[in-house]
Amino acid sequence: MQYEPVLSRAELIDLALNRYFARVDAKDMEAVLDCFHDTALFTIQTAFTRHAGKAEIARMFADFFAAYETIIHRDFICTVDEANGRIAACFTAELHDRAGQVTLLSNTNFWRVRPGPDGAKFQEVYVYMSGANVLV
């Protein structure tokens, strides 16, 4: 199903990079979850893993936030389909655990944005991860 596009190119990039990834890096659970519709799907394609709905997505992020002392998403290259309300981003995920180990991943995310009464939010997220799945 295609949703009516409501965000401009700049707004799609802002949603993905500033409202979502910046809040993930800050471990701000409430702001991260505010980016998702209640029935959103979050799929890690490379691990055959899917989280359906905000409750499952929240549990996934709680575990992710607890596993890493520092989370950094950087070096973004975005491709935007403004006419269809979609965005993709290639980026580096830099994860520091409490033991001082650093995990570097080269990832690509694809987002499908759906309008709603409380604003345009992610309905579907597809993640392609270069290493082991850290979003279990």
C-alpha positions as CSV (number, residue, x, y, z in Angstrom):
1,M,0.0,0.0,0.0
2,Q,1.3,3.4,-0.9
3,Y,0.7,6.3,1.5
4,E,0.1,9.9,0.5
5,P,3.4,11.8,0.8
6,V,3.3,14.7,3.2
7,L,7.0,15.5,3.9
8,S,9.4,17.4,1.8
9,R,12.9,16.1,1.0
10,A,14.4,18.1,3.8
11,E,11.7,17.0,6.3
12,L,12.3,13.3,5.4
13,I,16.0,13.7,6.1
14,D,15.2,15.6,9.3
15,L,12.9,12.8,10.5
16,A,15.6,10.1,9.8
17,L,18.7,11.9,10.9
18,N,17.7,14.4,13.6
19,R,14.4,13.1,15.0
20,Y,15.4,9.4,14.9
21,F,19.2,8.7,14.8
22,A,20.2,11.7,16.9
23,R,17.7,10.5,19.5
24,V,18.9,6.8,19.2
25,D,22.4,8.1,19.9
26,A,21.2,10.0,22.9
27,K,19.3,6.9,24.1
28,D,16.1,9.0,24.3
29,M,13.6,6.1,24.2
30,E,10.5,8.4,24.2
31,A,11.7,10.5,21.3
32,V,12.8,7.4,19.4
33,L,9.4,5.7,19.8
34,D,7.6,8.9,18.8
35,C,9.1,8.4,15.3
36,F,7.0,5.2,14.8
37,H,3.3,4.5,14.2
38,D,1.8,2.1,16.8
39,T,1.7,-0.7,14.2
40,A,5.1,-0.1,12.7
41,L,7.3,-3.0,11.5
42,F,11.1,-2.9,12.1
43,T,12.9,-5.6,10.1
44,I,16.6,-6.5,10.2
45,Q,16.7,-8.0,6.7
46,T,20.2,-9.4,7.1
47,A,19.3,-11.3,10.2
48,F,15.7,-12.4,9.3
49,T,14.4,-10.6,12.4
50,R,11.2,-8.6,12.7
51,H,9.8,-6.4,15.5
52,A,6.1,-5.6,15.1
53,G,4.5,-2.8,17.0
54,K,5.8,-0.2,19.4
55,A,6.0,-2.6,22.3
56,E,8.4,-4.9,20.5
57,I,10.4,-2.0,19.0
58,A,10.7,-0.5,22.5
59,R,12.0,-3.8,23.9
60,M,14.5,-4.0,21.1
61,F,15.8,-0.5,21.7
62,A,15.9,-1.0,25.5
63,D,18.2,-4.0,25.0
64,F,20.3,-2.1,22.4
65,F,20.7,0.9,24.7
66,A,21.7,-1.3,27.6
67,A,24.3,-3.2,25.6
68,Y,26.3,-0.2,24.6
69,E,27.8,2.7,26.6
70,T,28.0,4.9,23.5
71,I,26.1,4.7,20.2
72,I,27.2,6.9,17.2
73,H,25.6,6.9,13.8
74,R,27.6,9.0,11.3
75,D,28.7,9.5,7.7
76,F,25.2,9.5,6.3
77,I,24.5,9.3,2.6
78,C,20.7,9.8,2.0
79,T,18.6,9.0,-1.0
80,V,15.1,10.5,-0.8
81,D,11.9,9.6,-2.8
82,E,9.9,12.6,-1.8
83,A,7.0,11.7,-4.2
84,N,6.4,8.4,-2.3
85,G,7.4,9.4,1.2
86,R,10.5,7.1,1.4
87,I,14.1,7.6,2.4
88,A,17.2,5.4,2.5
89,A,20.5,6.1,4.3
90,C,23.9,4.4,4.2
91,F,25.9,5.1,7.3
92,T,28.4,3.9,9.8
93,A,27.3,2.7,13.2
94,E,30.0,3.0,15.9
95,L,29.1,1.1,19.1
96,H,31.2,1.2,22.3
97,D,30.4,-1.4,24.9
98,R,31.2,-1.1,28.7
99,A,34.4,-3.2,28.3
100,G,35.8,-0.7,25.8
101,Q,35.2,-2.9,22.7
102,V,34.2,-1.0,19.6
103,T,31.9,-2.4,16.9
104,L,31.8,-0.7,13.5
105,L,29.0,-1.5,11.1
106,S,28.3,-0.3,7.6
107,N,24.5,-0.2,7.4
108,T,21.7,0.9,5.2
109,N,18.2,1.7,6.4
110,F,15.1,2.1,4.3
111,W,12.1,3.9,5.7
112,R,8.5,4.0,4.6
113,V,6.7,7.0,6.1
114,R,3.0,7.1,6.7
115,P,1.0,10.3,7.6
116,G,-1.3,10.2,10.6
117,P,-3.3,12.4,12.9
118,D,-0.2,13.0,15.0
119,G,2.2,13.6,12.1
120,A,4.2,11.6,9.6
121,K,6.0,8.7,11.2
122,F,7.8,5.4,10.2
123,Q,5.4,2.6,9.2
124,E,8.2,0.3,8.0
125,V,12.0,0.2,8.6
126,Y,14.3,-2.2,6.9
127,V,17.8,-2.5,8.1
128,Y,20.7,-4.1,6.2
129,M,23.6,-4.6,8.7
130,S,27.2,-5.5,7.7
131,G,27.9,-7.6,10.9
132,A,26.1,-9.5,13.6
133,N,22.7,-8.3,14.4
134,V,22.9,-5.8,17.4
135,L,19.1,-5.2,17.3
136,V,17.8,-8.4,18.7
